[in-house]
Amino acid sequence: MLSENGASNWREPPPLPALGTLVVDTGNDDRVGEFRGTAGPYWSLRPVRGGPEWGAEPALVRPVDAAERMRAETARANARSRGELL
C-alpha cells in the first residue's frame, strides 16, 4: 500500500511473542490482551480478565508498557478475588 507521497505504509509484523505475553492491540482501542497463538494471518489475543479471544493484525500489536502491565495484572487479580472465571 502506498501513501499519497508514494511511500510504503507497509509495516513488518513483529516477531511472535511467547504464549501468555501481554501485548496491546493498537488497532482495537489499545486493548490489552494475552498472546494465545496465531489464526491465519492474525494473532489471537485474550482479555486478561477472561472472555473470548479476538484476532489482531500483527503489525498493529506492540508490547505493553509498565503502567499497562500493572493495570492488566491488577485487573486479573481483582477478577480472581471476585471468583470470576478466567
MARBA-3410 file (N, C-alpha, C, O; in Angstrom, 1 decimal):
86
0.9,-1.2,0.0,0.0,0.0,0.0,0.9,1.2,0.0,1.9,1.3,0.7 ~ 0.5,2.2,-0.8,1.3,3.4,-0.9,0.6,4.6,-0.4,-0.7,4.7,-0.6 ~ 1.3,5.5,0.3,0.6,6.7,0.8,0.6,7.7,-0.3,1.0,7.5,-1.4 ~ 0.0,8.9,0.0,-0.2,10.0,-1.1,1.2,10.4,-1.6,1.2,10.7,-2.8 ~ 2.3,10.3,-0.8,3.6,10.8,-1.4,4.3,9.6,-2.0,5.5,9.8,-2.4
3.7,8.5,-2.2,4.3,7.3,-2.8,5.1,6.4,-1.9,5.7,5.4,-2.4 ~ 5.2,6.8,-0.6,6.0,5.9,0.3,5.1,4.7,0.7,3.9,4.8,0.7 ~ 5.8,3.7,1.1,5.0,2.5,1.5,4.5,2.6,2.9,5.2,3.1,3.8 ~ 3.3,2.2,3.2,2.7,2.2,4.5,2.8,0.8,5.2,2.4,0.6,6.3 ~ 3.5,-0.1,4.5,3.6,-1.5,5.0,4.5,-1.5,6.2,5.6,-1.0,6.2
4.0,-2.1,7.3,4.8,-2.3,8.5,5.1,-3.8,8.6,4.1,-4.6,8.6 ~ 6.3,-4.1,8.9,6.7,-5.5,9.1,6.1,-6.0,10.4,6.3,-5.3,11.4 ~ 5.4,-7.1,10.4,4.9,-7.6,11.7,6.0,-8.0,12.6,7.1,-8.4,12.2 ~ 5.8,-7.8,13.9,6.8,-8.1,14.9,7.0,-9.6,15.0,6.1,-10.3,14.6 ~ 8.1,-10.0,15.6,8.3,-11.5,15.8,7.2,-12.0,16.8,6.7,-11.3,17.6
6.9,-13.3,16.6,5.9,-13.9,17.5,6.3,-13.8,19.0,7.4,-14.2,19.3 ~ 5.5,-13.3,19.9,5.8,-13.3,21.3,5.6,-14.7,21.9,5.0,-15.5,21.2 ~ 6.1,-14.9,23.0,5.9,-16.2,23.8,4.4,-16.3,24.2,3.8,-15.2,24.4 ~ 3.9,-17.5,24.2,2.5,-17.6,24.7,2.3,-17.0,26.1,3.2,-17.2,26.9 ~ 1.2,-16.3,26.2,0.9,-15.6,27.5,1.5,-14.2,27.7,1.2,-13.6,28.6
2.3,-13.8,26.7,2.8,-12.4,26.7,1.7,-11.4,26.6,0.8,-11.5,25.8 ~ 1.8,-10.4,27.4,0.8,-9.3,27.4,1.2,-8.3,26.3,2.4,-7.9,26.2 ~ 0.3,-7.9,25.4,0.5,-7.0,24.3,-0.7,-6.1,24.2,-1.7,-6.3,24.8 ~ -0.5,-5.0,23.4,-1.5,-4.0,23.2,-1.9,-4.1,21.7,-1.0,-4.0,20.8 ~ -3.2,-4.2,21.4,-3.7,-4.1,20.1,-4.1,-2.7,19.8,-5.1,-2.2,20.1
-3.2,-2.0,19.1,-3.4,-0.6,18.7,-4.5,-0.4,17.7,-5.0,0.7,17.5 ~ -4.8,-1.4,17.0,-5.9,-1.4,16.0,-7.3,-1.6,16.7,-8.3,-1.6,16.0 ~ -7.3,-1.8,18.0,-8.6,-2.1,18.7,-8.6,-1.3,20.0,-8.7,-1.8,21.1 ~ -8.5,0.0,19.9,-8.6,1.0,21.0,-7.6,0.7,22.1,-7.8,0.8,23.3 ~ -6.4,0.3,21.7,-5.3,0.0,22.6,-5.7,-1.1,23.7,-5.3,-1.0,24.9
-6.4,-2.0,23.2,-6.9,-3.1,24.1,-5.7,-4.0,24.5,-5.0,-4.4,23.6 ~ -5.6,-4.3,25.8,-4.5,-5.2,26.2,-5.0,-6.6,26.2,-6.1,-7.0,26.7 ~ -4.2,-7.5,25.7,-4.5,-8.9,25.6,-3.3,-9.8,25.8,-2.2,-9.4,25.8 ~ -3.6,-11.1,26.1,-2.6,-12.1,26.3,-2.4,-12.8,25.0,-3.4,-13.3,24.4 ~ -1.2,-12.9,24.4,-1.0,-13.6,23.2,-1.3,-15.1,23.4,-0.7,-15.8,24.3
-2.1,-15.7,22.5,-2.6,-17.1,22.6,-2.1,-17.9,21.4,-2.2,-19.1,21.4 ~ -1.6,-17.3,20.3,-1.2,-18.0,19.2,-1.6,-17.3,17.9,-2.0,-16.1,17.9 ~ -1.6,-18.0,16.8,-2.0,-17.4,15.5,-3.2,-18.1,15.0,-3.5,-19.3,15.3 ~ -3.9,-17.3,14.2,-5.1,-17.9,13.5,-5.1,-17.3,12.1,-5.6,-16.2,11.8 ~ -4.5,-18.0,11.2,-4.3,-17.5,9.8,-3.3,-16.3,9.9,-2.3,-16.5,10.5
-3.7,-15.2,9.3,-2.7,-14.1,9.3,-2.8,-13.2,10.6,-2.1,-12.3,10.7 ~ -3.7,-13.6,11.5,-4.0,-12.8,12.7,-3.4,-13.5,13.9,-3.1,-14.7,13.9 ~ -3.2,-12.6,14.9,-2.7,-13.1,16.2,-4.0,-13.2,17.1,-4.8,-12.3,17.1 ~ -4.1,-14.3,17.8,-5.2,-14.5,18.8,-4.8,-13.9,20.1,-3.8,-14.3,20.7 ~ -5.6,-13.0,20.6,-5.4,-12.3,21.9,-6.6,-12.6,22.8,-7.7,-12.7,22.3
-6.3,-12.7,24.0,-7.4,-13.0,25.0,-7.4,-11.9,26.1,-6.3,-11.5,26.5 ~ -8.5,-11.4,26.5,-8.5,-10.4,27.5,-7.9,-10.9,28.8,-8.1,-12.1,29.1 ~ -7.2,-10.1,29.5,-6.5,-10.6,30.8,-7.5,-10.9,31.8,-7.2,-11.7,32.7 ~ -8.8,-10.4,31.8,-9.8,-10.8,32.8,-10.7,-11.9,32.3,-11.7,-12.2,33.0 ~ -10.3,-12.5,31.2,-11.1,-13.6,30.7,-12.0,-13.1,29.6,-12.2,-11.9,29.4
-12.6,-14.0,28.9,-13.5,-13.7,27.8,-13.0,-14.2,26.5,-12.0,-14.9,26.4 ~ -13.8,-14.0,25.5,-13.5,-14.5,24.1,-12.2,-13.9,23.5,-12.0,-12.7,23.7 ~ -11.5,-14.7,22.8,-10.3,-14.2,22.1,-10.8,-13.4,20.9,-11.9,-13.5,20.5 ~ -9.8,-12.5,20.5,-10.1,-11.8,19.2,-8.9,-11.8,18.4,-7.8,-12.1,18.8 ~ -9.1,-11.5,17.1,-7.9,-11.5,16.1,-7.4,-10.1,16.0,-8.1,-9.2,15.8
-6.1,-10.0,16.0,-5.4,-8.7,15.9,-4.4,-8.8,14.7,-3.8,-9.8,14.5 ~ -4.3,-7.7,14.0,-3.3,-7.7,12.9,-1.9,-7.5,13.6,-1.7,-6.6,14.3 ~ -1.0,-8.4,13.3,0.3,-8.4,14.0,1.0,-7.1,13.9,1.7,-6.7,14.8 ~ 0.9,-6.4,12.7,1.6,-5.1,12.5,1.1,-4.0,13.4,1.7,-3.0,13.6 ~ -0.1,-4.2,14.0,-0.7,-3.2,14.9,-0.6,-3.6,16.4,-1.3,-3.0,17.2
0.2,-4.6,16.7,0.4,-5.0,18.1,1.7,-4.6,18.6,2.7,-4.7,17.8 ~ 1.8,-4.1,19.8,3.0,-3.7,20.4,3.1,-4.3,21.9,2.1,-4.7,22.4 ~ 4.3,-4.3,22.4,4.4,-4.8,23.8,3.7,-3.8,24.8,3.6,-2.6,24.5 ~ 3.3,-4.3,25.9,2.7,-3.4,26.9,3.9,-2.6,27.6,5.0,-3.1,27.7 ~ 3.5,-1.4,28.1,4.5,-0.7,28.9,4.3,-1.0,30.4,3.3,-1.8,30.7
5.1,-0.5,31.2,5.0,-0.9,32.7,3.6,-0.5,33.3,3.1,-1.3,34.1 ~ 3.1,0.6,33.0,1.8,1.0,33.5,0.7,0.1,33.0,-0.2,-0.3,33.8 ~ 0.7,-0.2,31.7,-0.3,-1.1,31.2,-0.2,-2.5,31.8,-1.3,-3.1,32.0 ~ 1.0,-3.0,32.0,1.2,-4.3,32.6,0.6,-4.3,34.0,-0.1,-5.2,34.4 ~ 0.9,-3.2,34.8,0.4,-3.2,36.2,-1.2,-3.1,36.2,-1.8,-3.9,37.0
-1.8,-2.4,35.3,-3.2,-2.3,35.3,-3.8,-3.7,34.9,-4.8,-4.1,35.5 ~ -3.2,-4.3,33.9,-3.8,-5.6,33.5,-3.6,-6.7,34.6,-4.5,-7.5,34.8 ~ -2.5,-6.7,35.3,-2.2,-7.7,36.3,-3.1,-7.4,37.5,-3.6,-8.3,38.2 ~ -3.4,-6.1,37.8,-4.3,-5.8,38.9,-5.7,-6.2,38.6,-6.5,-6.7,39.4 ~ -6.1,-5.9,37.3,-7.5,-6.3,36.9,-7.6,-7.9,37.0,-8.7,-8.3,37.4
-6.6,-8.6,36.6,-6.7,-10.1,36.7,-6.8,-10.5,38.1,-7.6,-11.4,38.4 ~ -6.0,-9.9,39.0,-6.0,-10.3,40.4,-7.4,-10.0,41.0,-7.9,-10.7,41.8 ~ -7.9,-8.8,40.7,-9.3,-8.4,41.2,-10.3,-9.4,40.7,-11.2,-9.8,41.5 ~ -10.3,-9.8,39.5,-11.3,-10.7,38.9,-11.2,-12.1,39.7,-12.2,-12.7,40.0 ~ -10.0,-12.5,39.9,-9.8,-13.8,40.6,-10.3,-13.7,42.0,-11.0,-14.6,42.5
-10.1,-12.5,42.7,-10.6,-12.4,44.1,-12.1,-12.4,44.1,-12.7,-12.7,45.2 ~ -12.8,-12.0,43.1,-14.2,-12.0,43.0,-14.8,-13.4,42.6,-16.0,-13.6,42.5 ~ -13.8,-14.3,42.3,-14.3,-15.6,41.9,-14.7,-15.8,40.4,-15.3,-16.7,40.0 ~ -14.3,-14.8,39.6,-14.6,-14.8,38.2,-13.8,-15.9,37.5,-12.6,-16.0,37.8 ~ -14.4,-16.5,36.5,-13.6,-17.5,35.7,-12.7,-16.7,34.8,-13.1,-15.8,34.1
-11.5,-17.2,34.7,-10.5,-16.5,33.8,-10.1,-17.4,32.7,-9.4,-17.0,31.8
END
